[in-house]
Amino acid sequence: MAEIISIDEKRLFCDKEKAVRMRKRKLLAVRKALQCTQCRIKCEKCGTQIDTGELEQTGISLKLRVPYRFCLGCSEEYVDFIERLKGYGDSDCYWHNESWMKSWQAWIEYRSALDQHTKSTEFFRLLKDLEESETNQ
């Protein structure tokens, strides 16, 4: 006769599996929110590696306080975006049109939403849950 499987043991096994899957999802959420979006060596907009010496030589960081970590190209575009919002901007960059402005505005809103998410009480609760699960293991 086949072995009889205890329903309590099966439920306990399933609960443990579910807890492991949930922990992996939580870790992935934290990793995406903190590690990937807060990387210090890559441009926040395009993802290329940042050469901080190049930025200092051009004086971009002095020209405008840029609240993001950008590569040289994205820094120049951000400065031009801000200048265009003020009614100025580089007229030689004819491709910096209305749709370009919309894409920059959308990216800034996206970054703002990510920042708000990582500062939310729910995100702090997630961090606390992970911390507690680490101490319980």
Phi, psi and omega in degrees: 000144181292154179293144178269127181267125179290128180294328178294317178295319179297317179296317179298317178298314180295320178297320178295317178299317180297319179296321178295315179297318180295319178298318178298319179296319179296315179298319179297319179298316179293316180300314180297316185287323185257306186291310185287318183275346182250017181298130184277347186252003179233155178292132181292335184269309186254345176088359179284160181292141184266134173253097185295329178297322179296320179293319181293323180296324182279343180077013181298319181295334178277328183295321183205135177287106181270120184281007181233163174266108181241155168285176182301313182297314180291326177297315179297318179294321179297316179300317179294323177301312180296319178298319179293326175298329179275357179096009179248224178108166182276109183290341177291338180271071185297338179284350175279071185263193183297320180291327175296317178298318179297321180293322176293318179298318179295320179296318179296320177295321177299312179297321178297318179296319177297316179298317179297321180296314182288348177256002183284158179295328180293321179293320177296325176295319177300314178299319179295317178301317180294319179297317179294322180291331175294317182287335181278348183270000000 
